[in-house]
């Protein structure tokens, strides 16, 4: 799970917001409590993440409903591939190949139990 943190620089009225130690944005903190500003950002960030997860799941249900896929059961490999394609199509982000994220042995094992070969 991502770790959100921030660094407040009172001289310029900004907070740097980081995910896993990497700065992702700078947020204006004009005289407002930096903790309150960070809490607001965290709420927005978590709403975005939760919305993306639900959109992904609903896309899979829609694929079943329309006959694009023939079963409501999904293997781990299929789930990974669906997620990989979903983030590419919807967010223009290239997710790593299964074997790059896990291992070639695990990929072979989960693919052997998948409807997607």
Residue, then its C-alpha position, 0 to 999 in steps of 0.5 A: x500500500x502506498x505511504x503518503x507523507x508531506x513536507x511543509x516549507x512555511x517560507x513559501x507557503x507550500x507542502x510537498x506531497x510524496x508517495x513512498x518518498x517520491x514527490x508527486x505534487x506541490x500543494x498551496x498551503x496559504x496560512x492554513x494548517x499543513x496537517x489539514x491541507x494534507x488531510x484534504x489531499x489524502x481524502x482526494x487521493x483515496x477517493x481517486x484510488x477507490x474510484x479507479x478500483x471500482x471502475x476496474x471491477x465494473x468494467x469486468x462485470x460489464x464485459x461479462x454482461x455483454x458477452x465479451x467474456x464467457x465466465x464470471x470466474x477470473x483467474x489471477x493471470x486474467x485479472x492481472x492482464x485485465x488490470x494491465x490493459x485497463x490502466x493502459x487504456x484508461x490512464x495511459x500507464x504501462x504496467x509491468x509484465x506479470x513476470x517482471x512484477x512477480x516471476x516467470x515460474x509464477x507466471x507459468x503456473x497461473x497461466x496454466x490455470x487461466x482462460x487466457x493463454 
